[in-house]
Amino acid sequence: MKIKVKTSEFSKAIVNVGKVISSKPIDLILDNILLQANKSISLFTTNLEQAMKYDLDAEIIDPSGVTETVLPYDLLKDITPKFKGEYIELDLSKKTVEIVEDSGKFTLHTFSPEAFAQIPEVESDVKFEIPADILKDLIENTVFAASKKEESRKEFRGVYFDIKGNVVNLVATDSTALALNTFEVGNLRDVNFIIPWKAVDILLHIPTTSSDKFEITTSESAVKFNINNISLISLLINGQFPQYENVIPQDTAYYASVNKNILIDALRLIEPFAKRGTNRIVFTFSSNTLTLESPQSEVGYASKVIPCETNGEISLQFYAEKIIEGIEHVKDENVFFGILGPLHPVLLKGPNNSNYIYVIMPQKPIE
């Protein structure tokens, strides 16, 4: 089969499907791209947990011969951005593909498609749509709280979609902190599922415009995101997500409100000292001031005092990275702290925006 395709579109397709290919080699075949041709062409990649399909408009010059093959991804990602012609032609044969570009001709060795893993279709009547920019914002404000380590509790390595009526809740936790984002999207069927963090990270990097919407289809074992000519499929995490509503503090003995920009600037000064010591930052709320300190370490000590509105005196210790990440995602000008005690979960949010909530456990002081 001989195919003519626009160079820029082919290059864009290679970049996008490459997001699914694992950075750690899995299998010689799975580190490459399955091409299937009919009236148009489709490119497929998979890492056995996620799969992507990218559809491309193409002109079929000669429909006879090989209609599918496995292309070498690593080589294609290097050469396709360098093509200068407006169009390229691909001539598929059993063991090679010949690419003609402007005055150049390139022969690439291919693999048998028979060994390529089957990409499952997600068949379900559970379908709904979410605007692309809103879904990406929800994911970005949630996925950072998921565990990126190999946990015994695999549900901590994903983002929980909990849809109730007209509210979509996205939740992630690693047991030391929890991020919750909510959005009203219309009357939906109640459903919940856990998506691996790697899948939603891929989703974040799919190109979209402000008018695009993701069509989401979910079954008991997999979920599919459709947008324009791209489909992303991911297996779901089979586990029981924690009852996150029970983790969110309902009562607080102390409160504090701090300007977000001033707080972040101060924390970034303290963080380098914390990283070289206990990796903790001490927050001391007192007399309308907040003192931020790094515990003493071999490299030294840091302290900074910033203004703060508060109703009491209390000292808390947090892991530096966790507290900074949670504060960075607050949308408001100020950050509200709801505090029950030095060893109880602390609530962080914007005072004017309750769609994002962050809950973090203080650490017991080291004696």
Legacy VTK file of the C-alpha trace (Angstrom):
# vtk DataFile Version 3.0
C-alpha trace
ASCII
DATASET POLYDATA
POINTS 367 float
0.000 0.000 0.000
1.187 3.495 -0.818
-0.057 6.461 1.235
0.327 10.225 0.949
-0.033 12.247 4.155
0.634 15.801 5.262
4.072 16.006 6.871
3.067 18.276 9.770
0.110 16.050 10.687
2.188 12.871 10.550
4.878 14.459 12.737
2.231 15.643 15.219
0.768 12.135 15.355
4.178 10.585 16.106
4.731 13.049 18.974
1.325 12.345 20.518
1.255 8.554 20.327
4.801 8.553 21.687
3.483 9.844 25.021
2.136 6.364 25.772
5.346 4.480 24.987
7.107 3.578 28.221
10.422 5.245 29.014
11.492 1.865 30.379
11.655 -0.727 27.590
8.862 -3.297 27.894
9.046 -5.225 24.664
10.686 -4.599 21.299
7.320 -4.505 19.555
5.536 -2.365 22.153
8.216 0.320 21.939
6.965 1.053 18.432
3.874 2.180 16.508
1.230 0.059 14.859
-0.021 1.615 11.603
-3.302 0.485 10.077
-4.556 1.821 6.756
-7.918 1.752 5.091
-9.509 4.904 3.671
-7.387 6.831 6.158
-4.617 5.754 8.540
-4.535 5.162 12.282
-1.495 5.003 14.546
-1.593 2.956 17.777
0.730 2.690 20.765
0.423 0.856 24.073
2.381 0.197 27.267
-0.043 -2.601 28.301
-1.807 -0.280 30.782
-2.576 2.656 28.487
-3.117 2.821 24.733
-3.551 5.661 22.265
-5.131 5.788 18.820
-4.484 8.711 16.491
-6.490 8.995 13.243
-4.979 10.785 10.247
-6.443 11.917 6.956
-4.459 10.401 4.109
-4.634 9.864 0.384
-4.409 6.198 -0.582
-2.331 6.199 -3.753
-2.212 2.426 -4.123
-4.537 0.271 -1.934
-2.930 -3.065 -2.830
-0.470 -4.943 -0.637
0.289 -4.524 3.078
-2.343 -2.570 5.036
-0.777 -2.699 8.495
2.715 -2.740 9.906
4.705 -1.781 13.003
6.901 1.293 12.541
10.105 2.042 14.507
9.088 4.855 16.854
12.555 5.843 18.030
13.759 6.522 14.491
10.559 8.235 13.360
10.559 10.680 16.286
14.072 11.746 15.250
13.521 12.201 11.521
9.919 13.402 11.094
10.467 16.878 12.643
13.286 17.423 10.117
11.170 16.754 7.019
10.744 19.964 4.970
8.267 18.952 2.275
4.541 19.601 2.712
3.700 15.924 2.098
5.390 12.563 2.518
4.621 9.248 0.864
4.774 5.937 2.715
5.132 2.733 0.733
4.349 -0.257 2.967
5.798 -3.692 2.284
6.066 -6.799 4.428
9.363 -5.985 6.126
10.011 -2.313 5.344
8.394 1.055 4.840
9.845 3.475 2.347
9.310 7.159 3.069
9.698 9.646 0.234
10.091 13.248 1.374
10.920 16.081 -1.011
14.200 14.859 -2.572
14.896 12.280 0.140
14.133 8.587 0.315
14.316 6.634 3.575
13.887 2.904 4.086
12.935 1.759 7.589
12.807 -1.839 8.758
9.437 -2.736 10.281
7.999 -5.418 12.560
5.182 -7.903 12.146
1.842 -6.531 13.407
0.811 -10.013 14.560
2.971 -9.644 17.674
1.533 -6.244 18.611
-0.680 -6.288 21.715
-4.397 -6.027 21.074
-5.825 -2.674 22.114
-9.161 -3.245 23.885
-12.257 -1.270 22.994
-14.266 0.162 25.882
-17.884 -0.882 25.472
-20.270 0.774 27.902
-23.377 2.926 28.122
-21.697 5.112 30.748
-20.704 8.143 28.681
-20.408 11.824 29.497
-18.592 14.955 28.343
-16.427 17.478 30.187
-14.880 20.602 28.596
-11.200 19.900 27.926
-9.799 22.958 29.681
-11.873 22.263 32.802
-10.919 18.575 32.966
-7.235 19.406 32.531
-7.447 22.010 35.286
-9.160 19.539 37.621
-6.519 16.885 36.906
-3.590 19.262 37.316
-4.943 20.365 40.692
-5.353 16.751 41.830
-2.776 14.381 40.339
0.169 15.922 42.221
-1.209 14.458 45.468
-1.214 10.860 44.169
1.625 8.566 45.161
4.215 8.056 42.418
5.860 5.205 44.339
5.111 1.489 44.313
2.574 1.364 47.112
1.065 -1.710 48.697
-2.229 0.155 48.327
-2.433 0.587 44.572
-5.420 2.951 44.793
-3.008 5.613 46.118
-1.312 5.567 42.698
-4.336 6.957 40.896
-6.898 9.729 40.630
-10.381 8.882 41.885
-13.291 10.089 39.743
-16.378 10.190 41.960
-19.413 11.438 40.059
-22.549 12.144 42.040
-25.529 13.744 40.335
-24.307 16.966 38.765
-20.931 17.074 40.567
-17.641 15.574 39.393
-15.181 15.017 42.257
-11.528 14.280 41.530
-9.499 13.034 44.503
-5.921 11.867 45.036
-3.972 10.934 48.151
-0.777 9.239 49.284
-2.063 8.917 52.896
-0.091 11.985 54.094
-2.060 14.544 52.047
-5.246 14.656 50.004
-6.386 16.933 47.155
-10.072 17.254 46.228
-11.438 19.206 43.259
-15.104 19.536 42.359
-16.963 20.775 39.291
-20.638 20.931 38.387
-21.107 19.487 34.916
-24.814 18.681 34.624
-27.015 15.728 35.499
-24.815 12.642 35.154
-25.165 9.026 36.098
-23.503 8.218 39.429
-20.252 6.364 38.793
-16.784 6.136 40.336
-13.458 4.718 39.198
-9.702 5.089 39.801
-7.439 6.030 36.878
-3.652 5.473 37.155
-1.794 8.761 37.541
0.263 7.964 34.428
-2.911 7.953 32.332
-4.117 11.355 33.491
-0.602 12.732 33.067
-0.741 11.632 29.414
-4.178 13.244 29.157
-2.760 16.565 30.335
-0.359 16.590 27.388
-2.925 15.915 24.652
-3.291 19.131 22.610
-6.713 20.762 23.005
-8.425 24.097 22.403
-10.773 26.037 24.684
-13.822 24.791 22.752
-12.887 21.085 22.858
-14.635 18.521 25.044
-13.483 15.121 26.236
-16.007 12.349 25.696
-15.468 9.843 28.492
-16.607 6.221 28.335
-16.033 3.927 31.301
-16.571 0.241 31.946
-15.722 -1.951 34.930
-12.104 -2.371 33.877
-11.187 0.488 31.526
-11.873 4.090 30.577
-11.625 5.852 27.212
-11.130 9.553 26.530
-12.061 10.718 23.030
-11.181 14.135 21.692
-11.033 15.134 18.022
-8.961 12.448 16.276
-7.322 11.057 19.445
-8.475 8.237 21.733
-6.731 7.399 25.007
-7.641 4.130 26.717
-6.468 3.138 30.184
-7.045 0.187 32.459
-8.593 1.170 35.769
-7.116 0.485 39.194
-9.061 -2.272 40.888
-9.190 -1.136 44.490
-11.262 0.555 47.177
-10.530 4.258 47.422
-10.588 5.664 50.984
-13.716 7.425 52.229
-12.248 10.829 51.487
-15.197 12.777 52.920
-14.297 11.426 56.362
-10.775 12.828 56.090
-11.868 16.434 55.521
-11.947 18.319 58.872
-15.399 19.604 59.762
-14.433 21.430 62.966
-11.488 23.713 63.609
-10.197 25.269 66.821
-7.843 27.660 65.057
-7.865 29.445 61.750
-5.309 31.454 59.827
-5.354 33.437 56.599
-2.119 34.256 54.762
-1.385 36.017 51.486
-0.528 33.225 49.047
2.276 34.987 47.151
4.023 36.156 50.319
3.710 32.671 51.805
5.045 30.884 48.711
8.001 33.276 48.420
8.897 32.657 52.057
8.540 28.876 51.767
10.831 28.786 48.741
13.522 30.468 50.809
13.126 28.007 53.669
12.771 24.874 51.505
16.485 24.509 50.502
17.431 24.372 54.197
14.635 21.909 54.959
15.708 19.581 52.133
19.202 19.371 53.551
17.904 18.533 56.998
14.714 16.840 58.153
12.770 17.859 55.018
10.292 19.623 57.302
9.141 23.206 57.728
7.805 24.426 61.074
4.777 26.750 60.953
4.204 28.807 64.110
1.056 30.924 64.121
1.167 33.651 66.782
-0.064 37.249 67.307
-1.064 37.772 63.681
2.292 36.571 62.395
3.446 33.306 60.885
7.004 32.195 61.565
8.429 29.683 59.095
11.527 27.757 60.169
13.706 24.899 59.061
14.940 22.687 61.918
18.659 22.927 62.613
20.820 20.817 60.286
24.442 20.457 59.201
24.058 23.227 56.613
22.426 25.721 58.961
19.036 27.160 59.825
16.460 29.444 58.180
13.622 31.515 59.609
11.209 34.049 58.143
8.307 35.964 59.683
5.355 37.049 57.542
2.003 38.719 58.342
-0.924 36.446 59.067
-4.463 36.784 60.365
-5.076 34.169 63.050
-7.107 33.543 66.204
-4.585 31.688 68.352
-1.105 30.289 68.872
-0.085 26.895 67.553
2.973 25.252 65.995
2.846 22.594 63.259
5.418 20.684 61.233
4.871 19.714 57.596
6.891 17.944 54.943
8.223 20.805 52.817
7.307 19.473 49.390
3.804 18.426 50.438
2.819 21.725 52.036
4.238 23.807 49.177
2.452 21.736 46.529
-0.859 22.077 48.323
-0.552 25.842 48.690
0.559 26.377 45.088
-2.763 25.004 43.791
-4.953 27.381 45.837
-6.670 29.722 43.364
-7.404 32.657 45.702
-5.230 35.569 46.775
-5.167 34.242 50.338
-4.754 30.747 51.789
-7.073 29.669 54.607
-5.798 27.184 57.232
-8.346 25.276 59.310
-6.578 23.722 62.308
-7.929 21.476 65.056
-4.644 20.576 66.768
-0.912 19.968 66.169
-1.426 16.323 65.133
-4.819 16.540 63.429
-5.426 16.898 59.675
-5.164 20.528 58.535
-7.530 21.976 55.937
-6.200 24.327 53.246
-8.350 26.175 50.725
-9.070 29.551 49.207
-11.530 31.562 51.309
-13.571 32.444 48.218
-13.290 29.165 46.318
-14.378 25.857 47.823
-13.884 23.847 44.598
-10.308 22.994 45.684
-9.580 21.519 49.112
-6.246 20.224 50.379
-5.889 18.211 53.575
-2.453 17.512 55.029
-1.273 15.653 58.111
1.194 17.517 60.350
4.219 15.534 61.425
5.069 14.660 65.000
8.064 16.747 66.184
11.360 14.872 66.203
12.702 14.596 69.744
LINES 1 368
367 0 1 2 3 4 5 6 7 8 9 10 11 12 13 14 15 16 17 18 19 20 21 22 23 24 25 26 27 28 29 30 31 32 33 34 35 36 37 38 39 40 41 42 43 44 45 46 47 48 49 50 51 52 53 54 55 56 57 58 59 60 61 62 63 64 65 66 67 68 69 70 71 72 73 74 75 76 77 78 79 80 81 82 83 84 85 86 87 88 89 90 91 92 93 94 95 96 97 98 99 100 101 102 103 104 105 106 107 108 109 110 111 112 113 114 115 116 117 118 119 120 121 122 123 124 125 126 127 128 129 130 131 132 133 134 135 136 137 138 139 140 141 142 143 144 145 146 147 148 149 150 151 152 153 154 155 156 157 158 159 160 161 162 163 164 165 166 167 168 169 170 171 172 173 174 175 176 177 178 179 180 181 182 183 184 185 186 187 188 189 190 191 192 193 194 195 196 197 198 199 200 201 202 203 204 205 206 207 208 209 210 211 212 213 214 215 216 217 218 219 220 221 222 223 224 225 226 227 228 229 230 231 232 233 234 235 236 237 238 239 240 241 242 243 244 245 246 247 248 249 250 251 252 253 254 255 256 257 258 259 260 261 262 263 264 265 266 267 268 269 270 271 272 273 274 275 276 277 278 279 280 281 282 283 284 285 286 287 288 289 290 291 292 293 294 295 296 297 298 299 300 301 302 303 304 305 306 307 308 309 310 311 312 313 314 315 316 317 318 319 320 321 322 323 324 325 326 327 328 329 330 331 332 333 334 335 336 337 338 339 340 341 342 343 344 345 346 347 348 349 350 351 352 353 354 355 356 357 358 359 360 361 362 363 364 365 366
